[in-house]
Amino acid sequence: MSMIRFQENPLIRPADVKPSRDDVEVVCAFNCGCASFDGGIILLLRVAERPVHGPHEVVAPILHPDDLGRGLHFLRVDRQDPAFEDIDPRVFRYQGRTYLTSISHLRLARSADGRNFRVDDAPTLFPLLRAEEFGTEDPRITRIEDSYYINYSAVSRWGVATALAETRDFKTFERRGIIFAPDNRDVTIFPERIGGRYLCHHRPMAAMFGRQDIWLAESTDLLHWGNHRFVCACRPGAWDAHKVGGGAVPIRTERGWLSIYHGADESQRYCLGALLTDLEEPDKVLGRSTQPVLAPEADYERAGFFGNVVFSCGAIAQDDGRVIVYYGSSDEHTCAAETTVDDLLAKLD
């Protein structure tokens, strides 16, 4: 394995996070974006909250369309109802429609050493748009010049879209709206312009003929994206046979753009891999790890809210070549592992 797990893992557990209201409980604190800021490390956590409920019911929390911003209503379903279909701890179907068992918002955590974090008591970005009625998830943070751009998944009855927010101080945030329509997620925006344009990797979720592969898009303003090009696909029979998607924001190296991405197999086991693309043409793949650089092997990665998962939305690249990868384990906790740029490049084929 290319990564050394922090001995302090999990760094943040659901019990470390204060619920946003009295009638919900925090079940997951994971899949964080990250950035160096003000001499320390900022994490923007995905905090999933579940309504308090009885043993024989399942509840879907939904942003109320008549009270956008903080209003929720709870769809309560008896598990014995013939219209109820249990899928997994995260989702269920009722009367032919899919619902989530929790709703996520984004919340800041701060650290001076990158290992010990203090989580804010209140949400940072709570679902607000109609396209966020089922929650805001999986943020990535890209610094370009003096601004930090936060892209995240916006989940609703219409599917999974990608939205954008901007900040300079992590105190005030400007929401820029939806930048990729459903179904599209796992967007990683490059930390500098290439050829005068902004670029990103993204993952369209093809419904008919295609697979869940990584693509490249470009923009002049970070809002309108086009000139889409295919980057890389799932690999049959491999650890990333079922789906692949962006993870951490790409890291510039002398050999190319180094990306830590996620892949899943047919059994929904999620691992992390490494991908190298050309500095000027990031749709051109120069190398890719045959084996995972991090796989769910620790107890807190194999068992939890949804086990056998390691999933990263962010990494901090140090000047000395070290890389700290923050990742979600078992869709429940926030963890970290350390590697180096050279070690990741050595794993590429």
C-alpha positions as semicolon CSV with decimal commas, in nm:
position;residue;x (nm);y (nm);z (nm)
1;M;0,000;0,000;0,000
2;S;0,118;0,351;-0,081
3;M;-0,039;0,528;0,216
4;I;0,031;0,523;0,589
5;R;-0,283;0,574;0,796
6;F;-0,280;0,826;1,080
7;Q;-0,263;0,655;1,417
8;E;-0,534;0,895;1,537
9;N;-0,790;0,757;1,288
10;P;-1,080;0,812;1,281
11;L;-1,004;1,183;1,318
12;I;-1,370;1,286;1,330
13;R;-1,662;1,062;1,431
14;P;-2,034;1,138;1,419
15;A;-2,033;1,177;1,799
16;D;-1,788;1,468;1,757
17;V;-2,046;1,671;1,562
18;K;-2,333;1,863;1,717
19;P;-2,672;1,801;1,546
20;S;-2,815;2,100;1,364
21;R;-3,153;2,056;1,538
22;D;-3,303;1,863;1,829
23;D;-3,503;1,609;1,631
24;V;-3,212;1,466;1,426
25;E;-2,896;1,270;1,503
26;V;-2,562;1,283;1,325
27;V;-2,492;0,944;1,166
28;C;-2,199;1,031;0,938
29;A;-1,920;1,292;0,926
30;F;-1,712;1,213;0,621
31;N;-1,606;1,284;0,259
32;C;-1,453;1,623;0,328
33;G;-1,295;1,879;0,103
34;C;-0,978;2,030;0,246
35;A;-0,750;2,330;0,211
36;S;-0,452;2,495;0,375
37;F;-0,581;2,817;0,530
38;D;-0,462;3,073;0,784
39;G;-0,165;2,862;0,893
40;G;-0,371;2,546;0,949
41;I;-0,597;2,296;0,777
42;I;-0,964;2,351;0,694
43;L;-1,194;2,056;0,635
44;L;-1,541;2,100;0,492
45;L;-1,724;1,791;0,614
46;R;-2,027;1,621;0,472
47;V;-2,247;1,582;0,780
48;A;-2,537;1,340;0,736
49;E;-2,824;1,368;0,982
50;R;-3,110;1,123;1,033
51;P;-3,445;1,199;1,195
52;V;-3,506;1,032;1,528
53;H;-3,746;0,746;1,448
54;G;-3,909;0,434;1,584
55;P;-3,788;0,076;1,529
56;H;-4,056;-0,014;1,275
57;E;-4,036;0,290;1,052
58;V;-3,797;0,451;0,808
59;V;-3,786;0,827;0,760
60;A;-3,674;1,041;0,467
61;P;-3,578;1,400;0,559
62;I;-3,658;1,639;0,274
63;L;-3,602;2,012;0,234
64;H;-3,949;2,164;0,236
65;P;-4,009;2,352;-0,090
66;D;-4,215;2,618;0,090
67;D;-3,945;2,690;0,349
68;L;-3,615;2,685;0,163
69;G;-3,301;2,723;0,369
70;R;-3,367;2,545;0,698
71;G;-3,714;2,394;0,677
72;L;-3,736;2,015;0,668
73;H;-4,026;1,780;0,657
74;F;-4,007;1,408;0,734
75;L;-4,162;1,137;0,520
76;R;-4,233;0,854;0,768
77;V;-4,294;0,508;0,622
78;D;-4,393;0,189;0,802
79;R;-4,152;-0,090;0,708
80;Q;-4,451;-0,324;0,669
81;D;-4,610;-0,101;0,406
82;P;-4,623;-0,303;0,081
83;A;-4,511;0,007;-0,109
84;F;-4,184;0,017;0,092
85;E;-3,868;-0,140;-0,056
86;D;-3,552;-0,159;0,156
87;I;-3,231;-0,113;-0,045
88;D;-2,944;-0,040;0,197
89;P;-2,882;0,183;0,504
90;R;-2,855;0,488;0,279
91;V;-3,162;0,464;0,055
92;F;-3,508;0,312;0,020
93;R;-3,790;0,318;-0,232
94;Y;-4,149;0,408;-0,155
95;Q;-4,434;0,414;-0,403
96;G;-4,181;0,381;-0,684
97;R;-3,964;0,677;-0,578
98;T;-3,615;0,665;-0,424
99;Y;-3,545;0,851;-0,097
100;L;-3,244;0,900;0,130
101;T;-3,255;0,800;0,497
102;S;-3,048;1,107;0,592
103;I;-2,991;1,459;0,466
104;S;-2,642;1,605;0,441
105;H;-2,508;1,954;0,485
106;L;-2,152;2,092;0,478
107;R;-1,972;2,196;0,796
108;L;-1,628;2,336;0,874
109;A;-1,366;2,172;1,095
110;R;-1,038;2,344;1,180
111;S;-0,695;2,223;1,288
112;A;-0,349;2,364;1,354
113;D;-0,173;2,032;1,298
114;G;-0,396;1,850;1,050
115;R;-0,472;1,575;1,302
116;N;-0,679;1,727;1,582
117;F;-0,990;1,907;1,461
118;R;-1,252;2,131;1,615
119;V;-1,586;2,104;1,436
120;D;-1,809;2,411;1,414
121;D;-2,136;2,384;1,604
122;A;-2,354;2,502;1,315
123;P;-2,378;2,411;0,946
124;T;-2,165;2,609;0,704
125;L;-2,363;2,541;0,386
126;F;-2,710;2,399;0,449
127;P;-2,932;2,283;0,159
128;L;-3,095;2,587;0,005
129;L;-3,178;2,529;-0,360
130;R;-3,470;2,322;-0,483
131;A;-3,206;2,103;-0,648
132;E;-3,068;2,037;-0,296
133;E;-3,390;1,912;-0,137
134;F;-3,227;1,575;-0,047
135;G;-2,900;1,734;0,068
136;T;-2,557;1,873;-0,019
137;E;-2,275;1,620;-0,037
138;D;-1,907;1,545;-0,108
139;P;-1,744;1,889;-0,139
140;R;-1,413;1,958;-0,310
141;I;-1,218;2,279;-0,247
142;T;-0,995;2,431;-0,516
143;R;-0,789;2,740;-0,450
144;I;-0,735;2,959;-0,757
145;E;-0,550;3,282;-0,685
146;D;-0,718;3,438;-0,379
147;S;-1,048;3,251;-0,395
148;Y;-1,155;2,906;-0,278
149;Y;-1,408;2,737;-0,504
150;I;-1,625;2,470;-0,345
151;N;-1,807;2,232;-0,575
152;Y;-2,045;1,981;-0,422
153;S;-2,318;1,735;-0,511
154;A;-2,673;1,874;-0,500
155;V;-2,921;1,589;-0,453
156;S;-3,293;1,604;-0,528
157;R;-3,582;1,411;-0,682
158;W;-3,435;1,512;-1,020
159;G;-3,105;1,336;-0,953
160;V;-2,752;1,438;-0,855
161;A;-2,626;1,771;-0,990
162;T;-2,308;1,966;-0,914
163;A;-2,324;2,313;-0,757
164;L;-2,057;2,576;-0,688
165;A;-1,987;2,819;-0,405
166;E;-1,703;3,067;-0,358
167;T;-1,529;3,213;-0,053
168;R;-1,213;3,398;0,037
169;D;-1,231;3,375;0,415
170;F;-1,450;3,068;0,496
171;K;-1,686;3,309;0,673
172;T;-1,899;3,434;0,387
173;F;-1,992;3,224;0,086
174;E;-2,138;3,317;-0,251
175;R;-2,350;3,042;-0,402
176;R;-2,304;3,032;-0,777
177;G;-2,573;2,771;-0,851
178;I;-2,578;2,452;-1,054
179;I;-2,282;2,404;-1,291
180;F;-2,351;2,044;-1,404
181;A;-2,708;1,917;-1,445
182;P;-2,818;1,572;-1,324
183;D;-2,677;1,320;-1,324
184;N;-2,318;1,435;-1,280
185;R;-2,088;1,431;-0,978
186;D;-1,728;1,383;-0,858
187;V;-1,613;1,713;-1,011
188;T;-1,251;1,809;-0,940
189;I;-1,151;2,157;-1,060
190;F;-0,785;2,206;-1,152
191;P;-0,603;2,461;-0,931
192;E;-0,485;2,680;-1,220
193;R;-0,591;2,781;-1,568
194;I;-0,454;2,571;-1,854
195;G;-0,437;2,737;-2,192
196;G;-0,627;3,031;-2,047
197;R;-0,923;2,816;-1,942
198;Y;-1,047;2,649;-1,625
199;L;-1,057;2,270;-1,645
200;C;-1,220;1,997;-1,441
201;H;-1,261;1,624;-1,433
202;H;-1,622;1,515;-1,390
203;R;-1,825;1,195;-1,393
204;P;-2,143;1,178;-1,603
205;M;-2,368;0,896;-1,487
206;A;-2,477;0,735;-1,812
207;A;-2,816;0,565;-1,797
208;M;-2,839;0,363;-2,117
209;F;-2,524;0,265;-2,308
210;G;-2,237;0,416;-2,116
211;R;-2,057;0,354;-1,790
212;Q;-1,960;0,573;-1,497
213;D;-1,628;0,702;-1,632
214;I;-1,415;1,016;-1,590
215;W;-1,442;1,302;-1,841
216;L;-1,277;1,644;-1,885
217;A;-1,455;1,977;-1,939
218;E;-1,341;2,338;-1,978
219;S;-1,481;2,679;-1,891
220;T;-1,402;3,049;-1,918
221;D;-1,590;3,148;-1,600
222;L;-1,626;2,831;-1,385
223;L;-2,003;2,841;-1,444
224;H;-2,050;2,732;-1,804
225;W;-1,870;2,412;-1,905
226;G;-1,817;2,258;-2,246
227;N;-1,576;2,087;-2,488
228;H;-1,622;1,762;-2,295
229;R;-1,365;1,488;-2,359
230;F;-1,340;1,131;-2,233
231;V;-1,049;1,063;-1,993
232;C;-1,060;0,707;-1,858
233;A;-1,297;0,417;-1,805
234;C;-1,379;0,144;-1,560
235;R;-1,164;-0,167;-1,604
236;P;-1,347;-0,501;-1,627
237;G;-1,236;-0,751;-1,365
238;A;-1,032;-0,493;-1,172
239;W;-1,083;-0,318;-0,839
240;D;-1,242;-0,025;-1,032
241;A;-1,459;-0,237;-1,262
242;H;-1,799;-0,086;-1,172
243;K;-1,739;0,289;-1,148
244;V;-1,462;0,547;-1,130
245;G;-1,476;0,913;-1,030
246;G;-1,268;1,210;-0,926
247;G;-1,138;1,229;-0,571
248;A;-0,889;1,494;-0,461
249;V;-0,814;1,811;-0,657
250;P;-0,535;1,730;-0,908
251;I;-0,176;1,798;-0,796
252;R;0,075;1,950;-1,040
253;T;0,399;1,751;-1,071
254;E;0,688;1,768;-1,316
255;R;0,552;1,458;-1,491
256;G;0,191;1,569;-1,516
257;W;-0,129;1,620;-1,318
258;L;-0,151;1,362;-1,040
259;S;-0,506;1,274;-0,935
260;I;-0,618;1,050;-0,651
261;Y;-0,945;0,900;-0,770
262;H;-1,192;0,644;-0,641
263;G;-1,310;0,323;-0,796
264;A;-1,564;0,058;-0,699
265;D;-1,606;-0,303;-0,799
266;E;-1,927;-0,497;-0,855
267;S;-1,962;-0,564;-0,481
268;Q;-1,954;-0,187;-0,401
269;R;-1,606;-0,206;-0,244
270;Y;-1,454;0,141;-0,281
271;C;-1,077;0,194;-0,308
272;L;-0,845;0,482;-0,405
273;G;-0,613;0,482;-0,704
274;A;-0,369;0,719;-0,875
275;L;-0,403;0,871;-1,221
276;L;-0,151;1,084;-1,415
277;T;-0,262;1,310;-1,701
278;D;-0,076;1,546;-1,931
279;L;-0,002;1,897;-1,801
280;E;-0,136;2,071;-2,112
281;E;-0,397;1,813;-2,218
282;P;-0,544;1,657;-1,902
283;D;-0,767;1,425;-2,105
284;K;-0,450;1,240;-2,211
285;V;-0,370;0,962;-1,960
286;L;0,002;0,906;-1,897
287;G;-0,026;0,648;-1,619
288;R;-0,268;0,474;-1,387
289;S;-0,223;0,248;-1,085
290;T;-0,305;-0,116;-1,149
291;Q;-0,365;-0,180;-0,778
292;P;-0,531;0,049;-0,525
293;V;-0,312;0,292;-0,333
294;L;-0,557;0,264;-0,041
295;A;-0,812;-0,013;0,014
296;P;-1,061;-0,070;0,299
297;E;-0,855;-0,289;0,535
298;A;-0,874;-0,122;0,879
299;D;-1,169;-0,210;1,102
300;Y;-1,314;0,142;1,071
301;E;-1,302;0,110;0,691
302;R;-1,452;-0,237;0,663
303;A;-1,743;-0,188;0,906
304;G;-1,967;0,114;0,961
305;F;-2,268;0,289;0,814
306;F;-2,182;0,144;0,469
307;G;-1,876;-0,077;0,499
308;N;-1,582;-0,158;0,272
309;V;-1,543;0,203;0,162
310;V;-1,254;0,450;0,146
311;F;-1,349;0,766;-0,045
312;S;-1,149;1,088;-0,077
313;C;-1,259;1,440;-0,168
314;G;-0,933;1,616;-0,082
315;A;-0,559;1,604;-0,027
316;I;-0,299;1,852;0,097
317;A;0,027;1,853;-0,102
318;Q;0,325;1,976;0,104
319;D;0,628;2,159;-0,034
320;D;0,853;1,865;0,062
321;G;0,655;1,621;-0,154
322;R;0,444;1,472;0,124
323;V;0,072;1,438;0,061
324;I;-0,195;1,409;0,330
325;V;-0,508;1,242;0,195
326;Y;-0,829;1,300;0,391
327;Y;-1,091;1,036;0,327
328;G;-1,422;0,898;0,444
329;S;-1,424;0,548;0,590
330;S;-1,728;0,319;0,570
331;D;-1,939;0,626;0,480
332;E;-1,921;0,725;0,848
333;H;-1,591;0,873;0,971
334;T;-1,324;1,116;0,857
335;C;-0,975;0,970;0,841
336;A;-0,636;1,059;0,694
337;A;-0,333;0,886;0,549
338;E;0,005;1,011;0,435
339;T;0,205;0,934;0,122
340;T;0,442;1,115;-0,113
341;V;0,419;1,233;-0,470
342;D;0,714;1,010;-0,563
343;D;0,554;0,703;-0,406
344;L;0,227;0,761;-0,593
345;L;0,408;0,815;-0,922
346;A;0,603;0,493;-0,867
347;K;0,275;0,299;-0,855
348;L;0,169;0,408;-1,204
349;D;0,173;0,177;-1,505
